[in-house]
Amino acid sequence: MSKEIVINSSSSEVVIALLEDKNLVELNKEKTSTNFTVGDIYLGKVKKIMPGLNAAFVDVGYEKDAFLHYLDLGHQFKSLDKFVKNSLDPRLKRLPISKIQLEPDIDKNGKIQNVLKEGQSILVQVAKEPISTKGPRLASEISIAGRNLVLIPFSDKISISQKIRDIAERDRLRKLLQSIKPKNYGVIVRTVAETKRVADLDTELRELVLKWEEAFINLKNKPPKLVLGELNRTTAILRDMLSSEFNNVYINDPILFKEAREYIKSIAPDKEKIIKYFNKSQPIFEHFGLEKQIKALFGKTVAIQKGAYLVIDHTEALHVIDVNSGNRSQSESNQEENAIDVNLVAAQEIARQLRLRDMGGIIVIDFIDMHDNENKQKLFDKMKEFMIIDRAKHHILPLSKFGLMQITRQRVRPEMNIQTVERCPSCNGTGEVTPTVLFVEELENHVRWSLRKHKNNKVTLRVHPYIASYLTKGIFSILFRWRLKHLRRLKIKQSNSNAFLEYQFYDKKGDKIFL
């Protein structure tokens, strides 16, 4: 299986697409203005204690206070709290964690009001990004992720990824980490650490410890404050996903390309050459056929093989997926065989859709009814097999007596939602359009305005291929006359994703010029 990552960067967002055998399986969007990322560590301030919920609301700088439950404080919260207070007091000497005496664990059945009080400064980590009307979800059991290891301050446990199945290798990694890790630090060994040398793991472990300690050097008691930021979404995805199976990573932004290449060079030098800069005139997603895939895969109805299709609905409480056989139901084949065939194909597409849309919470799937218990078990086993590659934590239940399958899937950021039904760009939803004979005149007015607004800037007009041909045909084309009239260099770029009379203007940085 070939794996590729395509990264489309613009002034407002970075969109990251993961392809498996040229098929889109994951799509991540990172707004450049987004302030909260899973993994960010903040010095927050307790705003309100809620004994009934056994939780507290904490101010970390978001418009709505973040939520912190007692069970997310972590066993060693007292040690963390003591360390933070010492770090905030300029009169006290700051000691490394390895030299302090840990406090007793908090009671797992305790009450939030016995541990926290309003106005208290507290160190927290974002566990879930803001979703819908809710603020971020927090935890105080801090972890710092690296390529091969995850560092957990105030712990002494060593955990090995369950995906490393070789018992001898698990024992080797456990003994190795036990010999090199500092006191009062716990470590989770990630799957990619399998067969890694002690020198590589030791170097990374020291870097993570240093990263933690340097975050507190200039810490002052002025919450809310970002103490330690997670990598941006792009480099975090490269860190977590990159493996020997990847063939190429394409990036259309020179700065992001340089950052990604430097990062890959530091964690996996042998993979540096797979980071490639895309500098063609055609939009990167259009070049790789992703625009069409996105439009086809994010609608309410998703077509699968041989006329079958899925209907995907979202409610506040859960997601519902209905499997329909379509014109397959008219075939003369055995009904039971037809049902299991469609259900197996649907299960594979559903596993893809969960990753693609990053659907979380409760998912209920209404498969086509089957009577054979053997087929029901086969579908359940195949669904688990298709979901193995999903990095999000999930749990799958067998088919109920009503033929429904229930899946719970970890949700840490808002679900990916893309509008596939577009408002008509010609009539703007009114049902009436400008007379065609006036179209070129209207377009020229906007050309004149854009060129005047960006006098010292190259302007690009993006239109449908038919319109581009009309504007550029002949020696004395309309484009030639516009350039001669305004004495400015105007470029026309074709875009298959544009509707027939739709057009946009862009400056030399690729940012859209709003008319």
Beta strands, then each sheet from edge to edge (+ up, - down):
strand 1: 3-9
strand 2: 13-20
strand 3: 23-31
strand 4: 41-50
strand 5: 55-59
strand 6: 66-69
strand 7: 121-128
strand 8: 137-139
strand 9: 144-145
strand 10: 149-153
strand 11: 158-160
strand 12: 185-189
strand 13: 225-228
strand 14: 246-251
strand 15: 275-277
strand 16: 301-303
strand 17: 309-314
strand 18: 318-324
strand 19: 361-366
strand 20: 394-396
strand 21: 404-409
strand 22: 459-463
strand 23: 490-494
strand 24: 503-506
strand 25: 512-513
sheet 1: 3+ 2- 1+ 14+ 15+
sheet 2: 6+ 5- 4+ 7- 8+
sheet 3: 6+ 5- 4+ 13-
sheet 4: 9+ 10- 12+ 11+
sheet 5: 16+ 17- 18+ 19+ 21- 20+
sheet 6: 23+ 22+ 24- 25+
end
